Amino acid sequence: MSHIEAMSDDNTFKVARSDYIDACSEVEVQVVRLMQIAEIEVKSDCLGLKLKKLATVLPSPQRSKANVTEVRNVCASLEPCLAARADIVHSTLQILTLDGLKYAAFANVRQNHAQSKIYRLMTAHQLSHEARHLKELADRLAAVKWGSTPPTARPNASNSASCSNGQSVRIPIRT
């Protein structure tokens, strides 16, 4: 019996979704890392646009042809995942039972209207499988070593703050 199967239904889906979102974040961290090293401007672009920009990188003395090919392959593998990612990230988790089976139901707020909703249905197993797939892709990107390291942020007024007002704080940490 797997860890996922041993949990109650609600927790199973919550953990699977959390793992999925964490895997998406790991992918984006690695995409941004590689973009920074390649000196590609990193804006507040959506992940899909970041992937398109990263896939345009050319081989150079700092980036072998094999590594560039690997990055392009991973970007291509991530492309079909983007629609599901958007639905899962931009919706609340609802658990539905259809024909005796439980599903996580995600209705992306960006694609729904007052008259109708479109749901993406996934079993806990499917959600966990997709999370593992994204984690594997993030690991492949993490294994890519290019010629330099990305710059680290320096504290300034825009990204550091006092905790006295109860607001969250952004603190750059060199890792």
BELTA-V856657 format. One line per field, one symbol per residue. psi: psi as a letter, one per 30 degrees, with the letter a starting at -180 (. if undefined). burial: + if it has 9 or more other C-alpha atoms within 8 Angstrom, else -. A space follows every 10 residues. Layout:
psi->???
burial->???
This chain:
psi->kleeffllee eeeeeeeeee eeeeeeeeee eeeeeeeghk kjahlleeee eeeeffklll ffjleeeeee eeeeeeffef feeeeeeeeh llkkkkkkhf kkkkkkjjff glleflkkkk kkleeeeeee eeeeeeeeee effkjlflll lkkkkaffgk lkffggllkk jkkk.
burial->---+------ -++++++-++ +-++-+++-+ +++++++--+ -+-----+-+ +++++---+- --+++-++-+ ++-++-+++- -+--++++-+ +-+-+----- -+++++++-- -+----+--+ -+++--++-+ ++-++-++-+ +--+-+---- ----+---++ --------+- -+---
